């Protein structure tokens, strides 16, 4: 009798122990190595890619023109300041973007932590060589004082006589505030990372050229570069 009880107990114990493990073993697991084929690697979206030398070549023989640049994620990788602003003024939300205290700090020193983009260095050097007039237009909220102009001049080596102060167009719901400035300054090429930069250029009769936004920018979601049929600069994410 004792032997029978022991056998039954062992059987139950075996079921209890092996049951869950057997289920876990049988559950589908994602493949550890998924692999990729050469066709997938070679696939590219049908985007109108251009390089800085190609843009320069397209302007060959033309007299100096006015060109414009968006600032955040176009000229500067400014996520450090925006990230700090969110942590300080509205953790977990974008309410800080409506806080004048944030803009006072962002426009007056926090760009010291922004990283100049290499593509912007190349573009500005090319346009300075051509003798073009360069303007900087941002939708940042304007403040009574600002050091963004100084930061841009120093970061990109722009001579004093060629430097125009940053234009703060501000944000107004339902209105693209950059359009009127692009028209006013007779800007013929406008560079930007956002869809609104490209549409602003087109609405003003200018040529809109896309600069890629860095994947780790705080400005999410990332836009689909080229979805408006615009030119997109290669390797312009940094």
C-alpha positions as CSV (number, residue, x, y, z in Angstrom):
1,X,0.0,0.0,0.0
2,X,2.8,2.4,0.9
3,X,4.5,1.6,-2.4
4,X,1.3,2.5,-4.4
5,X,1.0,5.8,-2.5
6,X,4.6,6.7,-3.2
7,X,4.2,6.0,-6.9
8,X,1.0,8.1,-7.1
9,X,2.7,10.9,-5.3
10,X,5.7,10.8,-7.7
11,X,3.4,10.9,-10.7
12,X,1.5,13.9,-9.4
13,X,4.8,15.7,-8.6
14,X,6.1,14.9,-12.1
15,X,3.0,16.5,-13.7
16,X,3.3,19.6,-11.6
17,X,6.9,20.1,-12.3
18,X,7.0,19.3,-16.0
19,X,3.6,20.7,-17.0
20,X,4.6,24.4,-17.1
21,X,8.0,23.8,-18.5
22,X,6.6,21.8,-21.3
23,X,4.1,24.6,-22.1
24,X,7.0,27.2,-22.1
25,X,9.0,25.0,-24.3
26,X,6.2,24.6,-26.8
27,X,5.3,28.3,-26.9
28,X,6.5,30.1,-30.1
29,X,9.6,32.2,-29.6
30,X,10.8,35.0,-31.9
31,X,13.8,34.0,-34.0
32,X,17.1,35.0,-32.5
33,X,18.7,35.7,-35.9
34,X,16.1,36.9,-38.4
35,X,18.6,37.6,-41.3
36,X,18.3,39.8,-44.3
37,X,18.7,39.3,-48.0
38,X,20.5,41.4,-50.6
39,X,17.2,42.6,-52.2
40,X,16.1,43.9,-48.8
41,X,19.4,45.7,-48.2
42,X,19.4,47.3,-51.6
43,X,15.8,48.5,-51.5
44,X,15.3,52.2,-51.3
45,X,12.3,54.4,-51.3
46,X,11.8,56.4,-54.5
47,X,13.0,59.7,-52.9
48,X,14.6,62.6,-54.8
49,X,18.0,62.5,-53.1
50,X,20.5,65.3,-53.6
51,X,24.0,66.2,-52.3
52,X,25.3,69.6,-51.3
53,X,27.6,69.7,-54.4
54,X,24.5,68.9,-56.6
55,X,22.6,71.8,-55.0
56,X,25.6,74.0,-55.6
57,X,25.8,72.8,-59.2
58,X,22.1,73.6,-59.7
59,X,22.9,77.2,-58.8
60,X,25.9,77.5,-61.2
61,X,25.8,80.7,-63.3
62,X,23.1,82.3,-61.1
63,X,23.7,85.6,-59.3
64,X,23.6,85.6,-55.4
65,X,20.2,84.8,-54.0
66,X,18.5,84.8,-50.6
67,X,18.3,81.4,-48.8
68,X,16.7,80.5,-45.5
69,X,17.2,77.9,-42.8
70,X,15.0,76.5,-40.1
71,X,17.0,76.1,-36.9
72,X,16.0,73.1,-34.7
73,X,17.0,69.8,-36.3
74,X,18.1,71.6,-39.5
75,X,21.0,73.8,-38.3
76,X,21.3,72.6,-34.7
77,X,20.7,69.3,-32.9
78,X,18.9,71.1,-30.1
79,X,17.3,68.2,-28.3
80,X,19.5,68.6,-25.2
81,X,17.8,72.0,-24.4
82,X,14.3,70.8,-25.2
83,X,14.8,67.6,-23.2
84,X,16.0,69.7,-20.2
85,X,13.0,72.0,-20.6
86,X,10.6,69.2,-20.5
87,X,12.2,67.7,-17.4
88,X,12.2,71.0,-15.7
89,X,8.8,72.4,-16.6
90,X,6.5,69.6,-17.6
91,X,7.8,66.1,-17.1
92,X,6.0,63.6,-19.4
93,X,4.1,66.3,-21.4
94,X,4.8,69.0,-24.0
95,X,3.2,71.7,-21.9
96,X,6.6,73.3,-21.5
97,X,6.4,74.5,-25.1
98,X,3.8,77.0,-23.9
99,X,5.8,78.2,-21.0
100,X,7.5,81.6,-21.5
101,X,10.2,80.6,-18.9
102,X,11.3,77.7,-21.0
103,X,11.7,79.9,-24.1
104,X,13.6,82.5,-22.1
105,X,16.1,79.9,-21.2
106,X,16.2,78.1,-24.6
107,X,16.7,81.4,-26.5
108,X,19.2,82.7,-24.0
109,X,22.0,80.2,-23.5
110,X,20.7,76.7,-23.7
111,X,21.8,76.5,-27.4
112,X,25.3,76.3,-25.9
113,X,24.4,72.6,-25.5
114,X,23.1,72.2,-29.1
115,X,25.3,70.4,-31.6
116,X,25.9,72.1,-35.0
117,X,24.9,69.7,-37.8
118,X,27.6,68.9,-40.3
119,X,25.3,69.3,-43.3
120,X,24.5,72.8,-42.1
121,X,28.2,73.6,-42.0
122,X,28.5,72.4,-45.6
123,X,25.5,74.3,-46.8
124,X,26.4,77.6,-45.1
125,X,30.0,77.4,-46.4
126,X,28.7,76.8,-49.9
127,X,26.2,79.7,-49.8
128,X,28.7,82.1,-48.3
129,X,31.2,81.2,-51.1
130,X,28.5,82.1,-53.6
131,X,27.8,85.4,-51.9
132,X,24.2,84.4,-51.0
133,X,22.2,86.2,-48.3
134,X,21.4,83.8,-45.5
135,X,18.4,84.1,-43.2
136,X,17.4,82.0,-40.2
137,X,13.7,81.5,-39.5
138,X,12.4,79.6,-36.5
139,X,9.0,78.9,-35.1
140,X,10.3,79.3,-31.6
141,X,8.4,81.7,-29.4
142,X,10.2,85.1,-29.4
143,X,11.7,86.5,-26.3
144,X,12.8,90.0,-25.4
145,X,16.5,88.9,-25.6
146,X,18.2,86.1,-27.5
147,X,21.6,84.6,-27.9
148,X,20.7,82.2,-30.7
149,X,22.0,84.6,-33.4
150,X,25.4,84.8,-31.6
151,X,25.5,81.0,-31.3
152,X,24.8,80.4,-35.0
153,X,27.4,83.0,-36.0
154,X,30.1,81.4,-33.9
155,X,29.2,77.8,-34.6
156,X,29.2,78.2,-38.4
157,X,31.9,80.9,-38.7
158,X,29.7,83.5,-40.4
159,X,31.3,86.9,-40.8
160,X,29.7,89.7,-39.0
161,X,28.8,91.5,-42.2
162,X,27.1,88.4,-43.6
163,X,25.1,87.6,-40.4
164,X,21.4,88.3,-40.2
165,X,19.7,88.1,-36.8
166,X,17.4,85.1,-36.3
167,X,13.8,85.7,-37.1
168,X,11.4,84.2,-34.5
169,X,8.2,83.7,-36.4
170,X,6.5,82.1,-33.4
171,X,3.7,79.6,-33.5
172,X,0.0,80.2,-34.2
173,X,-2.4,77.4,-34.6
174,X,-3.6,76.8,-38.1
175,X,-1.1,79.2,-39.6
176,X,2.4,78.6,-41.1
177,X,4.1,81.6,-39.7
178,X,7.2,81.2,-41.8
179,X,5.5,81.8,-45.1
180,X,5.3,85.6,-44.8
181,X,9.0,85.9,-43.8
182,X,10.1,83.8,-46.7
183,X,8.2,86.1,-49.0
184,X,9.4,89.2,-47.3
185,X,13.0,88.3,-47.6
186,X,12.6,87.0,-51.1
187,X,14.1,83.7,-50.2
188,X,14.5,81.4,-53.1
189,X,15.7,78.2,-51.2
190,X,14.5,77.2,-47.8
191,X,16.0,74.3,-45.9
192,X,14.1,72.5,-43.1
193,X,13.4,69.1,-41.5
194,X,9.7,69.4,-41.0
195,X,6.8,69.0,-43.5
196,X,5.8,72.6,-42.5
197,X,9.2,73.9,-43.7
198,X,8.6,72.4,-47.1
199,X,5.1,73.6,-47.4
200,X,6.1,77.1,-46.2
201,X,8.7,77.3,-48.9
202,X,6.2,76.2,-51.6
203,X,3.5,78.5,-50.4
204,X,6.0,81.4,-50.7
205,X,7.1,80.3,-54.1
206,X,10.5,79.0,-53.0
207,X,12.4,75.8,-53.4
208,X,12.0,73.6,-50.3
209,X,14.8,71.2,-49.6
210,X,14.6,68.6,-46.8
211,X,17.2,68.1,-44.1
212,X,16.9,64.8,-42.3
213,X,15.9,64.9,-38.6
214,X,18.1,62.8,-36.4
215,X,16.5,59.6,-35.2
216,X,17.1,60.5,-31.5
217,X,15.6,64.0,-31.8
218,X,13.1,64.9,-29.1
219,X,10.8,66.0,-31.9
220,X,8.8,62.9,-32.6
221,X,7.4,61.3,-34.6
222,X,9.9,61.5,-37.4
223,X,8.6,62.9,-40.6
224,X,8.6,60.9,-43.8
225,X,11.3,62.7,-45.8
226,X,10.5,63.0,-49.5
227,X,6.7,62.3,-49.1
228,X,6.0,65.7,-50.5
229,X,8.1,65.1,-53.6
230,X,10.8,67.5,-52.4
231,X,14.6,67.1,-52.6
232,X,16.2,65.4,-49.6
233,X,19.8,65.9,-48.7
234,X,21.8,62.6,-48.3
235,X,23.5,62.0,-45.0
236,X,21.9,65.1,-43.5
237,X,20.7,63.5,-40.2
238,X,23.9,64.8,-38.5
